[in-house]
Amino acid sequence: MTDTNPIDPKDDLAKMLADAKKQAEKKEQGGMKQILAEKDLEIEKAKKELEEMTEMAKRTMADMQNLRRRADEERVDTIFMANYELIKRILPILANLELAEKHVPDKAADWYKGIDMSIKGLYKAMEETGMQRIETTGQPFDPNFHEALIQGPGEKDMVVEELEAGYILGKRVIKHAKVKVGNGEKA
C-alpha cells in the first residue's frame, strides 16, 4: 500500500521550526525565571543588609546620646562637687562671723554694717549655686538633716532651738544643723 498523502518537506520543516521555536521560548522563559529568582535573592540579601545597617546605625545613635548624657551628668557632678567643697570650707568662716555679730560692741556697730552686708552677700551667692539652709526650729527631728546636741523641755522629738545652722546643696547635706531637741517635758 502506498501512501496517498505524500509528506511535504516544507510542512515538515515548518513543524520542526515551530517546535524548535517553542523549545527555545521555554528555555528562555526558564532562564528568565532563574535570573529573576537570582535577582530576587540578591534583593532580599540587600534588604537584610540594609536592615542590619539601619539597626546598627540606630544603636550607634543611642550610644552617642547615652555618651553625651553621661558626659553632661559628669560635668554637672564635677561642678557640683567643686561648689560643695568650696561652700563646705566657707561655712565655718560665715558661722564665726555670725557669732561675732552677736558680740559687736556698740561703738563698732556702724563698722559692722559693712561686714553684715558682706555676710549677706556671701549667703546670697551660695544660695544662687543651690545651697539652702536646713529648716530647724519647730520641725520634727530628722537625723538626716539635724545633729542633736542636747535635749530639753519641749515637744518630744521636735527641734526646739537651732544651735548652729545646717545647709544642703541640691539633695546633699553639706553641714548638719546642730539642734536642741524636745524631750516631752513642759517648759
C-alpha positions as semicolon CSV with decimal commas, in nm:
position;residue;x (nm);y (nm);z (nm)
1;M;0,000;0,000;0,000
2;T;0,121;0,331;-0,091
3;D;0,057;0,645;0,096
4;T;-0,171;0,874;-0,093
5;N;-0,067;1,181;0,102
6;P;0,285;1,247;0,024
7;I;0,474;1,429;0,305
8;D;0,559;1,773;0,200
9;P;0,911;1,853;0,315
10;K;0,811;2,221;0,361
11;D;0,540;2,127;0,613
12;D;0,779;1,901;0,798
13;L;1,039;2,176;0,813
14;A;0,781;2,434;0,928
15;K;0,668;2,199;1,205
16;M;1,026;2,137;1,314
17;L;1,091;2,512;1,317
18;A;0,778;2,577;1,525
19;D;0,881;2,305;1,773
20;A;1,232;2,445;1,796
21;K;1,090;2,794;1,849
22;K;0,863;2,669;2,130
23;Q;1,152;2,488;2,296
24;A;1,368;2,800;2,270
25;E;1,092;3,012;2,425
26;K;1,053;2,760;2,707
27;K;1,426;2,764;2,770
28;E;1,429;3,142;2,754
29;Q;1,136;3,164;2,996
30;G;1,303;2,913;3,227
31;G;1,626;3,110;3,208
32;M;1,438;3,434;3,276
33;K;1,266;3,273;3,573
34;Q;1,602;3,159;3,703
35;I;1,752;3,506;3,650
36;L;1,452;3,667;3,822
37;A;1,480;3,420;4,111
38;E;1,850;3,502;4,145
39;K;1,775;3,877;4,136
40;D;1,502;3,830;4,398
41;L;1,755;3,654;4,622
42;E;2,001;3,940;4,569
43;I;1,729;4,195;4,654
44;E;1,634;4,006;4,971
45;K;2,000;3,986;5,072
46;A;2,041;4,362;5,011
47;K;1,724;4,433;5,215
48;K;1,855;4,222;5,502
49;E;2,191;4,401;5,492
50;L;2,009;4,737;5,487
51;E;1,800;4,636;5,790
52;E;2,116;4,526;5,975
53;M;2,294;4,852;5,890
54;T;1,989;5,057;5,990
55;E;1,969;4,873;6,323
56;M;2,343;4,926;6,374
57;A;2,304;5,298;6,298
58;K;2,016;5,322;6,547
59;R;2,224;5,152;6,818
60;T;2,518;5,379;6,742
61;M;2,296;5,687;6,768
62;A;2,157;5,563;7,102
63;D;2,511;5,500;7,226
64;M;2,610;5,852;7,120
65;Q;2,312;6,003;7,304
66;N;2,391;5,799;7,616
67;L;2,756;5,905;7,599
68;R;2,656;6,270;7,562
69;R;2,412;6,241;7,855
70;R;2,674;6,073;8,076
71;A;2,931;6,339;7,986
72;D;2,681;6,613;8,077
73;E;2,600;6,439;8,407
74;E;2,970;6,404;8,490
75;R;3,026;6,772;8,409
76;V;2,736;6,874;8,635
77;D;2,865;6,641;8,911
78;T;3,214;6,791;8,882
79;I;3,077;7,144;8,910
80;F;2,853;7,036;9,199
81;M;3,146;6,881;9,386
82;A;3,360;7,191;9,330
83;N;3,078;7,407;9,471
84;Y;3,023;7,159;9,752
85;E;3,387;7,166;9,863
86;L;3,410;7,546;9,839
87;I;3,088;7,604;10,033
88;K;3,190;7,347;10,293
89;R;3,510;7,546;10,355
90;I;3,338;7,886;10,364
91;L;3,052;7,790;10,601
92;P;3,263;7,776;10,921
93;I;3,401;8,121;10,844
94;L;3,048;8,257;10,800
95;A;2,938;8,085;11,121
96;N;3,223;8,257;11,308
97;L;3,128;8,593;11,159
98;E;2,766;8,540;11,268
99;L;2,884;8,459;11,622
100;A;3,100;8,772;11,619
101;E;2,796;8,972;11,503
102;K;2,616;8,882;11,824
103;H;2,902;9,029;12,030
104;V;2,980;9,352;11,844
105;P;3,047;9,642;12,083
106;D;2,811;9,937;12,050
107;K;3,086;10,165;11,920
108;A;3,164;9,924;11,632
109;A;2,802;9,888;11,514
110;D;2,849;10,120;11,214
111;W;3,169;9,941;11,116
112;Y;2,994;9,605;11,142
113;K;2,720;9,708;10,898
114;G;2,971;9,661;10,615
115;I;3,068;9,319;10,748
116;D;2,698;9,226;10,777
117;M;2,643;9,325;10,414
118;S;2,937;9,105;10,313
119;I;2,797;8,809;10,507
120;K;2,457;8,851;10,342
121;G;2,623;8,882;10,001
122;L;2,814;8,557;10,053
123;Y;2,498;8,376;10,161
124;K;2,313;8,510;9,858
125;A;2,592;8,398;9,624
126;M;2,594;8,050;9,777
127;E;2,215;8,027;9,756
128;E;2,243;8,105;9,385
129;T;2,460;7,794;9,348
130;G;2,179;7,586;9,501
131;M;2,271;7,594;9,869
132;Q;1,978;7,610;10,112
133;R;1,957;7,650;10,486
134;I;1,804;7,348;10,662
135;E;1,481;7,428;10,842
136;T;1,509;7,350;11,212
137;T;1,304;7,516;11,487
138;G;0,954;7,371;11,506
139;Q;1,041;7,086;11,269
140;P;1,043;6,715;11,360
141;F;1,394;6,594;11,441
142;D;1,544;6,423;11,134
143;P;1,890;6,267;11,175
144;N;1,943;6,305;10,800
145;F;1,950;6,683;10,846
146;H;1,986;6,753;11,218
147;E;2,250;6,671;11,475
148;A;2,101;6,665;11,826
149;L;2,348;6,813;12,072
150;I;2,118;6,839;12,374
151;Q;1,766;6,761;12,487
152;G;1,547;6,989;12,687
153;P;1,192;7,084;12,768
154;G;0,963;7,094;12,468
155;E;0,751;6,878;12,244
156;K;0,904;6,530;12,216
157;D;1,127;6,474;11,912
158;M;1,073;6,828;11,783
159;V;1,355;7,075;11,728
160;V;1,309;7,345;11,991
161;E;1,622;7,550;11,921
162;E;1,882;7,585;11,649
163;L;2,230;7,598;11,795
164;E;2,415;7,612;11,464
165;A;2,275;7,640;11,112
166;G;2,289;7,348;10,868
167;Y;2,295;7,356;10,489
168;I;2,218;7,140;10,188
169;L;2,340;7,169;9,830
170;G;2,099;7,004;9,590
171;K;1,998;6,689;9,777
172;R;2,327;6,652;9,962
173;V;2,382;6,773;10,318
174;I;2,687;6,996;10,343
175;K;2,658;7,055;10,714
176;H;2,404;6,908;10,957
177;A;2,215;7,162;11,167
178;K;2,313;7,137;11,535
179;V;1,994;7,149;11,738
180;K;1,829;7,115;12,077
181;V;1,552;6,852;12,072
182;G;1,244;6,842;12,296
183;N;1,226;6,560;12,549
184;G;0,849;6,579;12,609
185;E;0,866;6,783;12,930
186;K;0,674;7,109;12,952
187;A;0,885;7,422;12,955
